[in-house]
Amino acid sequence: MPGPNVHAVAVASRSFSRSPQLREELLKRYPDARFNYTDRVLIGDELVDFLRGYPKAITGLETLNDRLFSAVPELRLVSKYGVGLDMIDLDAARRHGVSVRWTPGVNRHAVAELTIAFMIALGRRLVPLACEVRDRRWRQPGGRQISSAVVGIVGCGHVGQEVARLCRAFGASVIAHDIRTYDEFYRANAVTPVDLPTLLAKADFVSLHVPLDASTRGMIGEREIAAMKPTAYLINTARGGIVDEAALKAALVAERLAGAAFDVFSSEPPADNDLLQLPSFLGTPHIGASTREAVMAMGRAAIAGLDGAEDSIDLTAEIASPRI
């Protein structure tokens, strides 16, 4: 039986596969590339069948675990489309000798701009008021400005830093919490580092920008939400699972929190329709990195990662948890 074609790559990512320009650019370097035209995330045996016979792959939201690596032993390199890594079992990849290449921060502008849009929408009640006008109701309940707010950023990696810069441009006071130290960035951008309890107590907008791993799963629960101001807003454009959504819903229903906006959910599409229907909640369908510019940046980074580009990181050789 012939071995795998070393010049072939399987592209499981739906978003990459939908882009004619990215397909064309990849095919110039890998003419035998295979694309996922199903417009859905491949799972289980379907993903195994799709990747089988290919030594390289570009994946997005697909789950890569021990079972997958065992079933496709010819797979030697995975280049990640996007920045979320919670769907890849890196320990399993190491055990099976699979290199996982990843480029941090490629979607930071798109996600940061959506975060700012959420702040404006929540502070000015744009969505519910627009719906009221459409229904021939005319109210002017007021709102608040980013320029006079204290913005708390949880996770000050690539996206968090971009959000901080934009908030400072509005004139907001910015505080940040991260397990890593970014003293040079904090000094250059007038950002004050604080611990998480202080951030939750002081911030008018709490914006989450941490990866999802064992240390961050459920990190914003009932206790943390209760520590926030009742006039504050919670924003999650990072990963579902970081926030206890049931605790969030209870706080919004009881008006212990002014509002929340999420682009990501514990299960997608989200199952809790009661949360989605709350007037103080704004949900979007994981569109943070769905701009034309971000799609191209992530796609080109994934292509470069196939050949071990300097900008990409070999996560199977990394020890510390990477920052998004």
C-alpha positions as a Markdown table, in Angstrom:
| # | Residue | x | y | z |
|---|---|---|---|---|
| 1 | Met | 0.0 | 0.0 | 0.0 |
| 2 | Pro | 1.4 | 3.4 | -0.9 |
| 3 | Gly | 2.2 | 5.8 | 1.9 |
| 4 | Pro | 0.5 | 9.2 | 2.4 |
| 5 | Asn | 1.2 | 12.0 | -0.1 |
| 6 | Val | 3.6 | 14.3 | 1.7 |
| 7 | His | 2.5 | 17.2 | -0.5 |
| 8 | Ala | -1.2 | 16.9 | 0.6 |
| 9 | Val | -3.1 | 18.6 | 3.3 |
| 10 | Ala | -6.7 | 18.1 | 4.5 |
| 11 | Val | -8.5 | 21.3 | 5.5 |
| 12 | Ala | -11.2 | 20.4 | 8.0 |
| 13 | Ser | -12.0 | 24.1 | 8.9 |
| 14 | Arg | -15.3 | 25.2 | 7.4 |
| 15 | Ser | -14.4 | 28.9 | 7.4 |
| 16 | Phe | -11.1 | 28.3 | 5.5 |
| 17 | Ser | -12.8 | 26.0 | 3.0 |
| 18 | Arg | -15.4 | 28.6 | 2.2 |
| 19 | Ser | -12.9 | 31.1 | 1.1 |
| 20 | Pro | -12.0 | 30.9 | -2.6 |
| 21 | Gln | -8.9 | 33.1 | -2.1 |
| 22 | Leu | -7.6 | 30.9 | 0.7 |
| 23 | Arg | -8.2 | 27.8 | -1.3 |
| 24 | Glu | -6.4 | 29.2 | -4.2 |
| 25 | Glu | -3.4 | 30.3 | -2.1 |
| 26 | Leu | -3.2 | 26.9 | -0.5 |
| 27 | Leu | -3.5 | 24.9 | -3.7 |
| 28 | Lys | -0.5 | 26.8 | -5.2 |
| 29 | Arg | 1.6 | 25.2 | -2.4 |
| 30 | Tyr | -0.3 | 22.0 | -1.9 |
| 31 | Pro | -2.1 | 21.1 | -5.1 |
| 32 | Asp | -3.6 | 17.9 | -3.7 |
| 33 | Ala | -5.3 | 19.7 | -0.8 |
| 34 | Arg | -8.7 | 18.5 | 0.3 |
| 35 | Phe | -11.4 | 20.9 | 1.6 |
| 36 | Asn | -14.4 | 20.5 | 3.9 |
| 37 | Tyr | -17.4 | 21.6 | 1.8 |
| 38 | Thr | -20.0 | 20.3 | 4.2 |
| 39 | Asp | -20.4 | 23.7 | 6.0 |
| 40 | Arg | -20.4 | 21.8 | 9.4 |
| 41 | Val | -17.9 | 20.9 | 12.0 |
| 42 | Leu | -16.7 | 17.3 | 11.3 |
| 43 | Ile | -16.8 | 15.0 | 14.3 |
| 44 | Gly | -16.0 | 11.4 | 15.2 |
| 45 | Asp | -15.7 | 8.9 | 12.4 |
| 46 | Glu | -16.5 | 11.5 | 9.8 |
| 47 | Leu | -13.5 | 13.5 | 10.8 |
| 48 | Val | -11.3 | 10.4 | 10.9 |
| 49 | Asp | -12.4 | 9.5 | 7.4 |
| 50 | Phe | -11.7 | 13.1 | 6.2 |
| 51 | Leu | -8.2 | 13.2 | 7.6 |
| 52 | Arg | -7.2 | 9.7 | 6.8 |
| 53 | Gly | -4.2 | 9.5 | 4.3 |
| 54 | Tyr | -3.1 | 13.0 | 4.9 |
| 55 | Pro | 0.1 | 13.8 | 6.8 |
| 56 | Lys | -0.9 | 17.5 | 7.3 |
| 57 | Ala | -4.1 | 19.2 | 8.3 |
| 58 | Ile | -5.6 | 22.6 | 9.0 |
| 59 | Thr | -8.3 | 22.4 | 11.6 |
| 60 | Gly | -10.6 | 25.0 | 13.3 |
| 61 | Leu | -13.3 | 23.9 | 15.7 |
| 62 | Glu | -12.8 | 20.2 | 15.2 |
| 63 | Thr | -12.0 | 18.0 | 18.3 |
| 64 | Leu | -8.6 | 16.4 | 18.0 |
| 65 | Asn | -8.1 | 13.8 | 20.8 |
| 66 | Asp | -6.3 | 10.5 | 21.5 |
| 67 | Arg | -8.9 | 8.5 | 19.6 |
| 68 | Leu | -8.4 | 10.7 | 16.5 |
| 69 | Phe | -4.6 | 10.6 | 16.6 |
| 70 | Ser | -4.7 | 6.8 | 17.1 |
| 71 | Ala | -7.1 | 6.4 | 14.1 |
| 72 | Val | -5.0 | 8.5 | 11.8 |
| 73 | Pro | -1.4 | 7.6 | 12.6 |
| 74 | Glu | -0.1 | 9.1 | 9.3 |
| 75 | Leu | -1.1 | 12.6 | 10.6 |
| 76 | Arg | 2.2 | 14.3 | 11.5 |
| 77 | Leu | 1.3 | 18.0 | 11.6 |
| 78 | Val | -1.8 | 20.1 | 12.5 |
| 79 | Ser | -1.8 | 23.8 | 11.7 |
| 80 | Lys | -4.5 | 25.6 | 13.7 |
| 81 | Tyr | -6.9 | 28.0 | 12.0 |
| 82 | Gly | -7.9 | 30.5 | 14.7 |
| 83 | Val | -6.5 | 30.9 | 18.2 |
| 84 | Gly | -8.8 | 28.7 | 20.4 |
| 85 | Leu | -7.0 | 25.6 | 21.5 |
| 86 | Asp | -9.4 | 23.9 | 23.9 |
| 87 | Met | -10.5 | 21.4 | 21.2 |
| 88 | Ile | -7.0 | 20.0 | 20.8 |
| 89 | Asp | -5.6 | 17.5 | 23.3 |
| 90 | Leu | -1.9 | 18.6 | 23.2 |
| 91 | Asp | -0.8 | 15.8 | 25.5 |
| 92 | Ala | -2.3 | 13.3 | 23.1 |
| 93 | Ala | -0.6 | 15.0 | 20.2 |
| 94 | Arg | 2.8 | 14.8 | 21.9 |
| 95 | Arg | 2.3 | 11.1 | 22.7 |
| 96 | His | 1.5 | 10.4 | 19.0 |
| 97 | Gly | 4.3 | 12.6 | 17.7 |
| 98 | Val | 2.0 | 15.1 | 16.1 |
| 99 | Ser | 3.3 | 18.7 | 15.8 |
| 100 | Val | 0.6 | 21.3 | 16.4 |
| 101 | Arg | 1.4 | 24.7 | 15.0 |
| 102 | Trp | -0.4 | 27.8 | 16.2 |
| 103 | Thr | -0.1 | 31.6 | 15.6 |
| 104 | Pro | -1.3 | 33.7 | 18.4 |
| 105 | Gly | -3.1 | 37.0 | 18.0 |
| 106 | Val | -4.1 | 36.8 | 14.3 |
| 107 | Asn | -7.7 | 37.7 | 15.0 |
| 108 | Arg | -7.1 | 40.2 | 17.8 |
| 109 | His | -8.4 | 43.3 | 15.9 |
| 110 | Ala | -11.7 | 41.6 | 14.9 |
| 111 | Val | -12.4 | 40.2 | 18.4 |
| 112 | Ala | -11.4 | 43.5 | 20.1 |
| 113 | Glu | -13.7 | 45.5 | 17.8 |
| 114 | Leu | -16.6 | 43.2 | 18.6 |
| 115 | Thr | -15.9 | 43.7 | 22.3 |
| 116 | Ile | -16.1 | 47.5 | 21.9 |
| 117 | Ala | -19.3 | 47.1 | 19.9 |
| 118 | Phe | -20.7 | 45.1 | 22.8 |
| 119 | Met | -19.7 | 47.8 | 25.3 |
| 120 | Ile | -21.5 | 50.4 | 23.3 |
| 121 | Ala | -24.5 | 48.3 | 22.6 |
| 122 | Leu | -24.9 | 47.4 | 26.3 |
| 123 | Gly | -24.2 | 50.9 | 27.7 |
| 124 | Arg | -26.6 | 52.6 | 25.3 |
| 125 | Arg | -29.2 | 49.7 | 25.2 |
| 126 | Leu | -29.0 | 49.7 | 21.4 |
| 127 | Val | -30.7 | 46.4 | 20.7 |
| 128 | Pro | -33.8 | 46.6 | 22.9 |
| 129 | Leu | -34.3 | 50.3 | 22.1 |
| 130 | Ala | -34.0 | 49.6 | 18.4 |
| 131 | Cys | -36.6 | 46.8 | 18.7 |
| 132 | Glu | -38.9 | 49.2 | 20.6 |
| 133 | Val | -38.7 | 51.8 | 17.8 |
| 134 | Arg | -39.5 | 49.2 | 15.3 |
| 135 | Asp | -42.6 | 48.4 | 17.4 |
| 136 | Arg | -43.5 | 52.1 | 17.4 |
| 137 | Arg | -42.5 | 52.7 | 21.0 |
| 138 | Trp | -40.5 | 55.8 | 21.8 |
| 139 | Arg | -38.4 | 55.8 | 25.1 |
| 140 | Gln | -35.2 | 57.6 | 26.0 |
| 141 | Pro | -34.0 | 55.9 | 29.2 |
| 142 | Gly | -30.4 | 57.1 | 29.0 |
| 143 | Gly | -27.2 | 55.1 | 29.1 |
| 144 | Arg | -23.5 | 55.3 | 29.9 |
| 145 | Gln | -20.3 | 56.1 | 28.0 |
| 146 | Ile | -17.2 | 54.1 | 27.7 |
| 147 | Ser | -15.2 | 57.3 | 28.2 |
| 148 | Ser | -16.3 | 57.6 | 31.8 |
| 149 | Ala | -16.2 | 53.9 | 32.6 |
| 150 | Val | -13.7 | 51.7 | 34.4 |
| 151 | Val | -13.0 | 48.7 | 32.0 |
| 152 | Gly | -11.7 | 45.5 | 33.6 |
| 153 | Ile | -9.9 | 43.2 | 31.3 |
| 154 | Val | -9.5 | 39.6 | 32.4 |
| 155 | Gly | -6.7 | 38.1 | 30.4 |
| 156 | Cys | -4.2 | 40.6 | 28.9 |
| 157 | Gly | -2.8 | 38.6 | 26.0 |
| 158 | His | -3.0 | 39.7 | 22.4 |
| 159 | Val | -6.8 | 40.3 | 22.3 |
| 160 | Gly | -6.9 | 41.8 | 25.8 |
| 161 | Gln | -4.2 | 44.2 | 25.0 |
| 162 | Glu | -5.9 | 45.3 | 21.9 |
| 163 | Val | -9.2 | 45.9 | 23.8 |
| 164 | Ala | -7.2 | 47.9 | 26.4 |
| 165 | Arg | -5.7 | 50.2 | 23.7 |
| 166 | Leu | -9.1 | 50.8 | 22.2 |
| 167 | Cys | -10.7 | 51.6 | 25.5 |
| 168 | Arg | -7.9 | 54.0 | 26.4 |
| 169 | Ala | -8.5 | 55.7 | 23.1 |
| 170 | Phe | -12.1 | 56.3 | 24.2 |
| 171 | Gly | -10.8 | 57.8 | 27.5 |
| 172 | Ala | -11.8 | 54.9 | 29.8 |
| 173 | Ser | -9.8 | 53.9 | 32.8 |
| 174 | Val | -8.5 | 50.4 | 32.3 |
| 175 | Ile | -7.6 | 47.8 | 34.9 |
| 176 | Ala | -6.4 | 44.3 | 34.0 |
| 177 | His | -5.9 | 40.9 | 35.6 |
| 178 | Asp | -3.7 | 38.1 | 34.2 |
| 179 | Ile | -1.6 | 35.3 | 35.7 |
| 180 | Arg | 1.3 | 36.7 | 33.6 |
| 181 | Thr | 3.0 | 40.0 | 34.0 |
| 182 | Tyr | 2.9 | 42.6 | 31.2 |
| 183 | Asp | 4.6 | 45.5 | 33.0 |
| 184 | Glu | 5.9 | 47.2 | 29.9 |
| 185 | Phe | 2.5 | 47.1 | 28.2 |
| 186 | Tyr | 0.8 | 48.4 | 31.4 |
| 187 | Arg | 3.2 | 51.3 | 31.7 |
| 188 | Ala | 3.0 | 52.3 | 28.0 |
| 189 | Asn | -0.8 | 52.2 | 28.0 |
| 190 | Ala | -1.7 | 53.5 | 31.4 |
| 191 | Val | -3.3 | 50.2 | 32.4 |
| 192 | Thr | -3.4 | 49.3 | 36.1 |
| 193 | Pro | -2.8 | 45.6 | 37.0 |
| 194 | Val | -5.0 | 44.3 | 39.8 |
| 195 | Asp | -6.1 | 41.0 | 41.3 |
| 196 | Leu | -9.4 | 39.5 | 40.1 |
| 197 | Pro | -11.5 | 40.4 | 43.2 |
| 198 | Thr | -10.5 | 44.1 | 42.9 |
| 199 | Leu | -11.2 | 44.1 | 39.1 |
| 200 | Leu | -14.7 | 42.6 | 39.6 |
| 201 | Ala | -15.5 | 45.1 | 42.4 |
| 202 | Lys | -14.3 | 48.2 | 40.5 |
| 203 | Ala | -15.1 | 47.6 | 36.8 |
| 204 | Asp | -18.2 | 49.0 | 35.0 |
| 205 | Phe | -17.4 | 46.6 | 32.1 |
| 206 | Val | -15.8 | 43.2 | 32.7 |
| 207 | Ser | -14.4 | 41.8 | 29.5 |
| 208 | Leu | -13.0 | 38.2 | 29.3 |
| 209 | His | -10.0 | 37.3 | 27.2 |
| 210 | Val | -8.6 | 34.1 | 28.6 |
| 211 | Pro | -8.2 | 30.7 | 26.9 |
| 212 | Leu | -10.4 | 27.9 | 28.1 |
| 213 | Asp | -8.5 | 25.3 | 30.1 |
| 214 | Ala | -8.7 | 23.6 | 33.4 |
| 215 | Ser | -7.7 | 26.8 | 35.3 |
| 216 | Thr | -10.3 | 29.0 | 33.6 |
| 217 | Arg | -13.3 | 26.7 | 33.1 |
| 218 | Gly | -16.1 | 28.2 | 35.3 |
| 219 | Met | -13.8 | 30.9 | 36.6 |
| 220 | Ile | -16.7 | 33.4 | 36.6 |
| 221 | Gly | -19.4 | 31.8 | 38.7 |
| 222 | Glu | -22.1 | 32.9 | 41.1 |
| 223 | Arg | -19.6 | 34.3 | 43.6 |
| 224 | Glu | -17.7 | 36.3 | 41.0 |
| 225 | Ile | -20.8 | 37.7 | 39.5 |
| 226 | Ala | -22.1 | 38.7 | 42.9 |
| 227 | Ala | -18.9 | 40.6 | 43.5 |
| 228 | Met | -19.6 | 42.8 | 40.5 |
| 229 | Lys | -21.4 | 46.1 | 40.7 |
| 230 | Pro | -25.2 | 45.8 | 40.0 |
| 231 | Thr | -24.7 | 48.5 | 37.4 |
| 232 | Ala | -21.9 | 46.6 | 35.6 |
| 233 | Tyr | -21.8 | 44.6 | 32.4 |
| 234 | Leu | -20.1 | 41.3 | 31.6 |
| 235 | Ile | -18.7 | 40.6 | 28.2 |
| 236 | Asn | -17.4 | 37.2 | 26.9 |
| 237 | Thr | -15.8 | 37.1 | 23.4 |
| 238 | Ala | -13.2 | 34.4 | 24.5 |
| 239 | Arg | -14.7 | 30.9 | 25.0 |
| 240 | Gly | -17.9 | 29.4 | 26.3 |
| 241 | Gly | -17.4 | 27.6 | 29.5 |
| 242 | Ile | -15.5 | 30.4 | 31.2 |
| 243 | Val | -18.8 | 31.7 | 32.7 |
| 244 | Asp | -21.4 | 29.8 | 34.6 |
| 245 | Glu | -24.3 | 30.7 | 32.4 |
| 246 | Ala | -27.0 | 29.6 | 34.8 |
| 247 | Ala | -25.5 | 31.9 | 37.5 |
| 248 | Leu | -25.4 | 34.7 | 34.9 |
| 249 | Lys | -29.1 | 34.2 | 34.0 |
| 250 | Ala | -30.1 | 34.3 | 37.7 |
| 251 | Ala | -28.2 | 37.5 | 38.2 |
| 252 | Leu | -29.8 | 39.2 | 35.2 |
| 253 | Val | -33.3 | 38.1 | 36.1 |
| 254 | Ala | -32.8 | 39.4 | 39.6 |
| 255 | Glu | -31.3 | 42.6 | 38.2 |
| 256 | Arg | -28.1 | 42.1 | 40.2 |
| 257 | Leu | -26.2 | 42.8 | 37.0 |
| 258 | Ala | -27.1 | 45.5 | 34.4 |
| 259 | Gly | -26.4 | 43.3 | 31.4 |
| 260 | Ala | -24.2 | 40.9 | 29.5 |
| 261 | Ala | -23.1 | 40.2 | 26.0 |
| 262 | Phe | -21.7 | 36.9 | 24.8 |
| 263 | Asp | -20.3 | 35.8 | 21.4 |
| 264 | Val | -19.5 | 32.3 | 22.8 |
| 265 | Phe | -21.4 | 29.7 | 24.8 |
| 266 | Ser | -20.9 | 26.5 | 26.7 |
| 267 | Ser | -22.8 | 24.7 | 23.9 |
| 268 | Glu | -23.1 | 26.1 | 20.5 |
| 269 | Pro | -25.8 | 26.9 | 19.4 |
| 270 | Pro | -26.8 | 27.8 | 23.0 |
| 271 | Ala | -29.5 | 25.7 | 24.6 |
| 272 | Asp | -30.8 | 28.1 | 27.2 |
| 273 | Asn | -33.5 | 30.0 | 25.3 |
| 274 | Asp | -34.6 | 31.8 | 28.5 |
| 275 | Leu | -31.2 | 33.5 | 28.8 |
| 276 | Leu | -31.2 | 34.5 | 25.1 |
| 277 | Gln | -34.7 | 36.1 | 25.5 |
| 278 | Leu | -33.7 | 38.4 | 28.4 |
| 279 | Pro | -33.7 | 42.1 | 27.3 |
| 280 | Ser | -30.5 | 42.7 | 29.3 |
| 281 | Phe | -28.7 | 39.9 | 27.4 |
| 282 | Leu | -27.1 | 40.2 | 23.9 |
| 283 | Gly | -25.9 | 37.0 | 22.2 |
| 284 | Thr | -24.2 | 36.6 | 18.8 |
| 285 | Pro | -23.3 | 33.3 | 17.0 |
| 286 | His | -19.5 | 33.2 | 17.6 |
| 287 | Ile | -18.7 | 35.8 | 15.0 |
| 288 | Gly | -15.7 | 37.4 | 16.8 |
| 289 | Ala | -13.2 | 36.3 | 14.1 |
| 290 | Ser | -15.6 | 36.2 | 11.2 |
| 291 | Thr | -14.6 | 39.4 | 9.5 |
| 292 | Arg | -13.0 | 39.2 | 6.0 |
| 293 | Glu | -9.8 | 40.6 | 7.3 |
| 294 | Ala | -9.6 | 38.1 | 10.2 |
| 295 | Val | -10.5 | 35.1 | 8.0 |
| 296 | Met | -7.6 | 35.9 | 5.6 |
| 297 | Ala | -5.2 | 36.5 | 8.5 |
| 298 | Met | -6.0 | 33.3 | 10.2 |
| 299 | Gly | -6.0 | 31.3 | 6.9 |
| 300 | Arg | -2.7 | 32.7 | 5.8 |
| 301 | Ala | -1.2 | 32.0 | 9.3 |
| 302 | Ala | -2.5 | 28.4 | 9.0 |
| 303 | Ile | -0.9 | 28.0 | 5.6 |
| 304 | Ala | 2.4 | 29.3 | 6.9 |
| 305 | Gly | 2.2 | 27.0 | 9.9 |
| 306 | Leu | 2.1 | 24.0 | 7.6 |
| 307 | Asp | 5.8 | 24.8 | 6.7 |
| 308 | Gly | 6.8 | 25.7 | 10.2 |
| 309 | Ala | 6.8 | 29.5 | 9.7 |
| 310 | Glu | 8.7 | 31.5 | 12.3 |
| 311 | Asp | 5.6 | 33.3 | 13.5 |
| 312 | Ser | 3.9 | 30.1 | 14.4 |
| 313 | Ile | 4.5 | 28.2 | 17.6 |
| 314 | Asp | 5.0 | 24.4 | 17.9 |
| 315 | Leu | 2.6 | 23.8 | 20.8 |
| 316 | Thr | 3.9 | 20.3 | 21.3 |
| 317 | Ala | 7.2 | 21.8 | 22.4 |
| 318 | Glu | 5.6 | 24.5 | 24.6 |
| 319 | Ile | 5.3 | 24.0 | 28.4 |
| 320 | Ala | 3.5 | 27.2 | 29.5 |
| 321 | Ser | -0.2 | 27.7 | 28.6 |
| 322 | Pro | -0.3 | 30.0 | 25.5 |
| 323 | Arg | -2.1 | 33.3 | 25.6 |
| 324 | Ile | -4.7 | 34.1 | 22.9 |
